[in-house]
Amino acid sequence: MDLSFTPEEQKFREEIRAWVKQNLPNEISHKVHNALELTRDDLQNWAKILGKKGWLGYGWPTEFGGPGWTAIQRHLFEEETALAGAPRIIPFGPVMVAPVIMAFGNAEQQKRFLPGIASGEVWWSQGYSEPGSGSDLASVKTKAERKGDKYIVNGQKTWTTLGQYGDWMFNLVRTSNEGKPQTGISFLLLDMKSHGVTVRPIKLLDGSHEVNEVFFDNVEVPAENLIGEENKGWTYAKHLLSHERTNIADVNRAKRELERLKRIAKSEGVYDDQRFRDEIAKLEVDIVALEMMVLRVLSAATSGKNSLDVAGLLKIRGSEIQQRYSELMMLAGGAYSLPLIREAMEAGWQGDFPGGNPALAPLASTFFNMRKTTIYGGSNEVQRNIVAQTVLG
């Protein structure tokens, strides 16, 4: 296993860095570096910039309009965009549902849906979790009944991230109650503008609107929007979840936030405290270890070897690291990181006083938001069981 980059890969990195520097809007990178709230326009503006270049689907093969990059090139792209302050690519379209459409959709579905994902024009949402069906997705109850050339969908999804912006949703629905729960699930693509779809916000502790409940009341979905075979959706869902869990690890964002943590610690005068610096050092070691794990997987993929199924392990470590750096930022900010007054943050005055640090304003919001990372995408407790069975034997 060779974890060093070749001269060609280093050149590729430099080309990506130069392009991002020229094309990433400054107002967006400023928000990202200071953990300020990104609007829908911010997120979609960046997606369309990447889409115009042909890089929104940076992990796609050339046959579907992607750049056909190697696993190492994809990693370098992710690292350079993260360090430059680019927003994370909203994964539901290009990273999650697109690979499912490529692998299991028919030619007509690929022609119909992939171009809008690649360009950034169409916003996708994820319809997986339900009340009582989170980590145990096999228990989903949202029902889709086949009637002629359409399905009639009734039920509810919850924790739908940014669902208020969604144009389309990929949806796990129950089409049969026979046999094991997994065998009665299908994978439907649903137009969010359809009659009978209701999106209701779930307000978070900081007052933000990031997640939603989505209700389906006799929603008609054309049968042509079924991916693959009826009652085989569990297979497609597992394929998608492997992409989601690897994405959650997000080692490149962790590297960027580590530097932000150091900046905050220095500006607040706690970087010289030996115990606090020890905690930063331990975090940095774990981030490096996570990166080595990612590079091991990429090295195996590049050499054609079968790597261990470590998507769950990457998710566990990555999500825990995200919580740790948000906790250390709060500790570094001290009393000034405690206020969580959304109106003040929006007005721009929080931290705007003699000796104040405006970068501290969103720390409490980030801290609370990161509590979710060890739960979504399959809770870490469940992931440990999966890793024990599939990796450790």
N, C-alpha and C positions, 0 to 999 in steps of 0.2 A: 504494500500500500504506500503510494507516494502522495503526501499531502501538500507538496510544494506546487506552485503554479508555473507553467511553462512560459517561455518568452511570448509565445503567441497569446496565451491567456492574459498575461500582464498587459499586452498591447490592447487586447479587447477591453480590459478594465479601463484603461486610459481613454479609449474612444467613448465608452459609456459615460465616464465622468465628465468629459468635455461636452457631450451632447446634453446631459442633464443640466450642467451649469448654464448652458445657453438657453434651454427651453423651459426650465422649471420656474414659474412665476415667483418673484421674491416675496410677495405677500402671503403666498401659500407656505413657502419654506419657513417664514418667520412664525407663522401659526404653529407649524409642526414642531419646530425647535423649542417653542415655549408652551407646548401642550394646550394651546388655545383652541376653542371649538371651531371645527371646519364645517362650512355650510354645504348644502347639496351642490351648489354651483362650484365650490372649491373642488369637491371630490370629482364631479363629472367633468369639470374643465381639464383636470389633470388626466382623467381617463381618456378624454377625446384627443388630448395632445399625444398620448401614447398610442391611441388607436390610429391616428393619422400617420404615425411613423411605422405602424405595424407591430408595435411592441406591447399592446395591452394583453394580447394573448401570447406573452413571451415564452410560455412553456409549450406552445402548440407546435405540432409538426408542420412542415411546409405544405403538405397536401390539404390542410385546412386553413391555410393563409397565415400560419405562424412563421417565425424566423428560423425554426428548426435548430435552435441552439442546443448545445450539449448541456448536461446537468451542471457542469462547472460554470459554463457561461451564464446559465440561469442564476446560479448562486451569486456570481459576481455582479450581475445586473441588480439583483435584490439588495446586495450590500451597498452598492454605489448610490442607488436611489434613496435608500434609508438614511445613509450618512449625509446626503445632500439636503435632507429635510423634505423629501417627497412624501405625500400621504401614502398609506398602505393602499394597494389596489383593493377595492371592494371585491372580495373573492367569489361572491355567489354566482356571478356570471362566468368570468374567464377562468377561474381556478376550480370551481366546483361543478356547475351543471354542464359546462362545455365539454369536459372530458367524458361525461356520461353520454352526452349526445353523440360525440365522436365514436365512442366504443359500442353503444347499444342502439342509437337512433338509426332510422333509415335514411336513405339519401335525400329524400324530400325534406325531412326534418332538419338535417344538417344544412341544406341549402336555405331553408327558411329562417332558422334561428341563429346560426353561427355568425353571419355577417354583422348583425346588430350588436352582438356581444363584443366582437372584435373591434368595432368602431367606437364603443363606449356610448352609443346612442340609447341602448335599451338597458334599463336597470332591473336586475333580477333580485328576487327575495327567496328566502329558504322557508319552506313549510314542513318542518320536521317535528319540533317539540309541541306537545299538547299538555293541558292540565293533567297531571298524573302520568305523562309519558315523556320523560326527558332522556335520561340515560338508557331507559328501557324502551327504545323506539319500537320494539316488536309489539308493544301494547297499544299502538295508535288506534284511535276509534273513528277518526274522520272517515265518513263512508262515501263511497262512490258507486252508484248503482247504474249499470249499463241499461240504457233504453234506446234501442235502435242504433243510430249513428252518433250517440252522445252519452256522456256520463252525467248523472245528477249528483252533485257533491253537497253534503251536509256535515257540519262539524265545526271545530275550532282549532286554531293553532295559537301558540303563545310564544313570547320572547322573540318575536320576528324582528330581527335587527334591521333598522332603517326601512321597515316595510311600508312606512308612509310615503316613501319615494318609489315604491316598486311599480314597474310596468307589467312584469310577469313574475310568476312564482313556480318553482318546482316543488311538487307536493307529494308527500307520502300519504296514500289513502288506502282504506281497507275495502277490498273488493270481494273478499270471501272470509267466512268464519270457520271454514272446515280445516281440519288438520292442525299443525303447529301454527302459532300466531304469525311467524315469519312468512309462511307460505301463502298468506292471504293478502299481501300488501302489493300495491301497484304504484308506479311512478308516473304522475301526470304533470303536464305543463299547463298552467292556468293563467289566463289573462286577468290581471288584477282589476281591470276596468269592467269586468263582467257584472251583469245584474246579480245582486244577492251577495256581493263581497263587501264586508264592512271592516274597516281598519280602525281600531281604537287605541289611543296612546296609553302606554304604561309610563308614568312619570317616575324618574329615578330620584335618589336622595338629593341630588344637586339641582333638581328641577328640570333636567334636560329630558328630551324626548328622543331616546335612542331605540327603544324596543316597543313592541306593539302586541296586541291581541288581534287576530284576524278571524272573522266569523264567515261561514259559508251557509247560505240559506237557499237551498235548491238552485245552486249555481250550475249552469249548463256548460259542459266542457266537451268540445268535439272529440270523438273517439280517436281521430287522427293525432291528437296530442298525447296519446299514450306512448311512452317510451318502452320499446321492447315488447315483451309478452305480459299479458295480464297475470297477476299474482307472482310475478318474478321481481317485483320492485325491491325486495330486500337485498338481492344480489347487487342491484345497481346502487342502492343506498350505501352498501359497504364499500363499494368502489369509490364513491364520492367522499365518504368519511375519511378514507386514508389520505386524500388530498387536504381535507380540512384540518386534520390533526397535525400533519406536517407543517401546514401554514401557521397554525397557532404557535408553534415553537418560536418562530420569528426571531431568530438569533441576531439578525442584522438590526432590527429595531432595538434589541437589548443593548447592542454595542453603542448605538447612538444615545440611548437614554443613560447609559453608564457615564458618558462624557457630560451629559447634562447634570447628572448627580454630582459629579466632581465640581462643575461650575457653581452649583448652588452651595455645596459644602464650603468652597473657598470664599464665596461672596458673603456667607453667613458666619465665617470665622470658625468653623468646626473642623476644617480639614486638617488642622494641626493637632487635633485631639487623637492620640495614638489608638485608642480603642475604636473610635469612629472610623479611622483610616483602615484599621484591621478589617472592619466589616465591609468596607468598599473593596479591599483587596480580596477577601473571600468571595465576594460577588463576582469580581473580575475573573477569578480563577474558574468559577463555575460557568461563566459565559464562554470562556475559552474552551472549557471541556465540552460544552454543548456544541460549539462550533466544530470541534474535532469530531464529534459524533456525526454531525451533519456531513462533514467532508468525507468521513469513512463511508457513509452511505453513497455519496456522490462518486467516490473513487470506485466502489464496487460496481455501481451502475455503468460507469465509463468503461471499465475493463470487461464488462459482460458477465461478471460474477453475480450470483444471487446473494443480495444482502439480507440480513435478518429483518424480519418485519418489525421495525422499531418505531413506526409512526406513533404508537401509543406512548412509547418511552420519550420521544421527542416532545410530545404534547405535555407530559408530566413535568419534565424538567423546565421546558420553556415557560409554562404557565406559572410555575413556582418562582422562577427568576423575575418575571414581570411583577409579581406581588412584592418581592423583596426590594426591587429598586424603587417602587413607589413608596414603600414603608420607610426606606432610608431617606428619601427626599423629604418626607414629612418630618422625620427626626431632625434633619439638617435645618429645615425651616423653623422648627420650634413653634413658638406661640403664633407666629405670623402665618403658619400654614393651616391653622385651625379654622379660621372663619370660612364659612361656606355660604356666602351671600351672593346668589346668582345675579341679582339686580346690580350689585356693586361691580361684579366682574364685567357685566355687559356695559356698564357706564364707563368702565375703564379707569376708575380711581382706586381700586383696591391695590394696595402696595405703593400708591402714588403719594408718598409723604417723605420728608427728609430722612434719608438713610434706608427707605423702603426698597424692596426688590419686587418689581411687578411680576417677575417670573414665579413668585411664590403663590400668586393668586389661584391658579387652578390645581394646586397640589392636593387639596382635600378631595376635589372632584375626581382626580386621577386615582387616588388611593381607594375610594369607595368603588369606582368602576372596575378596578382590577380584582376585586373580591370574586368576580364571576369567572375568572379565567380557569380556575381549577374545577369548575363545574361544567361549563359549556363544552360542546364537542365531545361529550362523554366524560363523566366525572373522573377525577384522578383515581378514586378508589376502584372504580370499575376498570380503568385502564391498567392499574397494577395487577389485577386479576388476569387480564388478557395477556399482559407481558409475561406473567408467571407461567401461563399455559403454553403460549406460542413461542416464546424466546427461551425461557429457562427449562421448559419441559415439565 
